[in-house]
Amino acid sequence: PCPSKANCATNGECHNGFDPSDPFCSTCPSNHYNAGGSCVKCAGGAFGVVAPVLLFGTVVLIIVTTVWFLKRLNIITEHHVKKVFNLNMDRQTKAKQGTTVVQV
């Protein structure tokens, strides 16, 4: 006997998109979720993979473009960029060695 009469049919099939391999019609098939008593297919597909890659690429592009414009306007120089990267490298190296970095 099926505990959820709303999800079970008399012919052994499940209603509302529930998994027919479940004798109780209480679980949704893979790539589906239970949305208030019926199974709905998950959105995503290729967009679920492409969106994070596009977001990462956009952030990198914004950073590179900003640095390029600042260098072009002589607001920052090559020396500033190298100093920032060297400072970060020093912090990472000292953090691995267990020492602290004091910025003055």
N, C-alpha and C positions, 0 to 999 in steps of 0.2 A: 504494500500500500504506500502511496505517495503522500508524504505529510503536507505538501503544498499543492492543494487541489487547483490553484490558479495556474500553476506551472506545468501540471501533468495532464496529458490527454489519455483517454481510455485505450487508444491504440498503441501505447508505448512510446509515443513521441512527446517531446517537451514543447510547451508554449513559450512565448516571449523570448525566443532565442537562447534558452538554456541548453546546456550540453546534453545531447541525447544519450551519450555513453554513461551518464550519471543516472542511476535508477531512481533517484529522488528528485531529479531535475532541479537541483539546488546550486549547481555551479555553472559558471559561464565558460564557454570555450576559450582557448588561448586567444590572445589579442582582443578580448572583450572584457567589459567590466559591468558589474551589477549597478544599474541606475534605478533604484527604487522599484525593484520587482521585475525588471526586464534587462536583458543583456544588450549592451550597445558596443559596437565595434570601436576600438581605440583609434583615435586619429594619430597621425604621425607619418609613418612610411619614410620616404626619402627626406621629407622636411625635418623630421626628428634628428637626422644626422647633419643635414646641410645647415640648419639654423646656427648651431654652436660654431661651426667652422666659419660661417659668414660673420658672426659676431666677433670672433677672435681676429679675423682678417681686417675688419673695420677698425677695431681698436688699434691694431698695429699700424694701419695706414694713417690714422689720426695722429698717433705719436710721431711717426716718421715725418709726416707733413708739418707738424708743429715745430719739430726740431729744425727742419729744413728752412721754414720761414724765419724762425728766430735767428738762425745762422745768417741767412740772407740779409736780414735787417741789422746785423751786427749787434743784436741784443745779447746773444751768447756767441762765444767763439769756440773754436776747436779745443782750446785749452779748458774751457768750462765743461764741455762734454766729456773729455778725457778725465777731468778731475772727478766728476760725478761717478763715472764708471769705476775709476780706481778706488774711490771712497767706498762704493758698494762692494767691490772685490775685497778690500781690506776688511770690511765688516764681516763678510762671509768667512774669510780666512781666519780671522781672530775668533769668530764664534765657534768655528770647528776646533780651534785650539783651546777654547774654554776661557779666553781672556775677554775683557770688556773693552769697548771702544768709547772714548770720551771725545765728543766733538766740542771744539772751542770756537 
